[in-house]
Amino acid sequence: MAALLNLKHETAAQMLAEDRETDQQIAVVLGVSRRTIEYWKHRPEIQARIVELCEFAAARMQNRVEQHEWFWERECLRRQAQASKSPVARRVAVAQVQDDER
């Protein structure tokens, strides 16, 4: 984790990483000038923290996508097991669902 000087720097890095507010809006929230925010954006430790926060958010999003896909695959297997008229196909689908649950 990048070492930041104070809470204002951390808050600025988080707000800049989220990219929801303008520099002026961030400055108002933090009680500094827009020029200060512009200066902070060029500081290596703040840039490093922004990168860390963005990478963390990307990893969380990827985990959510993978988890959603896993649930969707399990649901498809369950439906296949319930709908299949073939006892072999049903057993295979049930076995796959049970393996996933372990």
C-alpha positions in Angstrom: 0.0 0.0 0.0 1.3 3.4 -0.9 2.1 5.5 2.1 0.2 8.8 2.0 0.9 11.8 4.2 -2.5 12.3 5.7 -6.2 11.6 5.6 -6.9 14.4 3.0 -4.4 12.7 0.6 -6.1 9.3 1.1 -9.6 10.8 0.6 -8.4 12.6 -2.5 -6.9 9.4 -3.9 -10.1 7.6 -3.3 -12.3 10.3 -4.9 -10.0 10.5 -7.9 -10.0 6.8 -8.3 -13.8 6.7 -8.2 -13.8 9.5 -10.9 -17.3 10.7 -9.9 -16.5 14.3 -9.0 -14.6 17.0 -10.6 -11.4 18.3 -9.2 -13.3 21.4 -8.0 -15.8 19.3 -6.2 -13.1 17.2 -4.5 -11.4 20.4 -3.5 -14.5 21.7 -1.8 -15.1 18.5 0.1 -11.5 18.5 1.3 -11.3 22.2 2.0 -8.4 22.9 -0.4 -8.0 24.6 -3.7 -8.5 23.0 -7.1 -4.9 23.8 -7.8 -3.9 21.7 -4.7 -5.9 18.8 -6.1 -4.1 19.2 -9.4 -0.8 19.3 -7.6 -1.6 16.2 -5.6 -2.6 14.3 -8.7 1.0 14.5 -9.9 2.5 13.3 -6.6 3.9 9.7 -7.1 2.5 8.4 -3.8 -1.0 9.6 -4.7 -0.7 8.2 -8.2 0.4 4.9 -6.8 -2.5 4.8 -4.3 -5.0 5.6 -7.1 -3.5 2.7 -9.1 -3.9 0.4 -6.1 -7.5 1.4 -5.5 -8.4 0.9 -9.2 -6.7 -2.5 -9.2 -8.5 -3.5 -6.1 -11.9 -2.4 -7.6 -11.1 -4.3 -10.8 -10.3 -7.5 -8.8 -13.5 -7.2 -6.9 -15.5 -6.7 -10.1 -13.8 -9.8 -11.6 -14.6 -11.8 -8.5 -18.2 -10.8 -8.8 -18.4 -11.8 -12.5 -16.8 -15.2 -11.7 -19.1 -15.8 -8.8 -22.1 -14.8 -11.0 -21.0 -17.2 -13.7 -20.5 -20.0 -11.2 -24.0 -19.6 -9.8 -25.4 -19.4 -13.3 -23.6 -22.7 -14.3 -24.9 -24.5 -11.1 -28.4 -23.3 -11.9 -28.2 -24.6 -15.5 -27.0 -27.9 -14.2 -29.8 -28.2 -11.7 -32.4 -27.4 -14.4 -30.8 -29.9 -16.7 -30.9 -32.5 -14.0 -34.6 -31.8 -13.3 -35.6 -31.6 -16.9 -33.6 -34.5 -18.4 -35.5 -37.7 -19.3 -32.2 -39.6 -19.5 -31.2 -41.1 -16.2 -27.6 -41.0 -17.2 -27.7 -37.3 -18.1 -29.5 -36.6 -14.8 -26.9 -38.4 -12.8 -24.1 -36.6 -14.5 -25.7 -33.2 -13.9 -26.4 -34.0 -10.2 -22.9 -35.3 -9.8 -21.5 -32.0 -11.2 -23.6 -29.9 -8.9 -22.6 -32.0 -5.9 -18.9 -31.7 -6.9 -19.3 -27.9 -7.1 -20.9 -27.7 -3.7 -17.9 -29.4 -2.1 
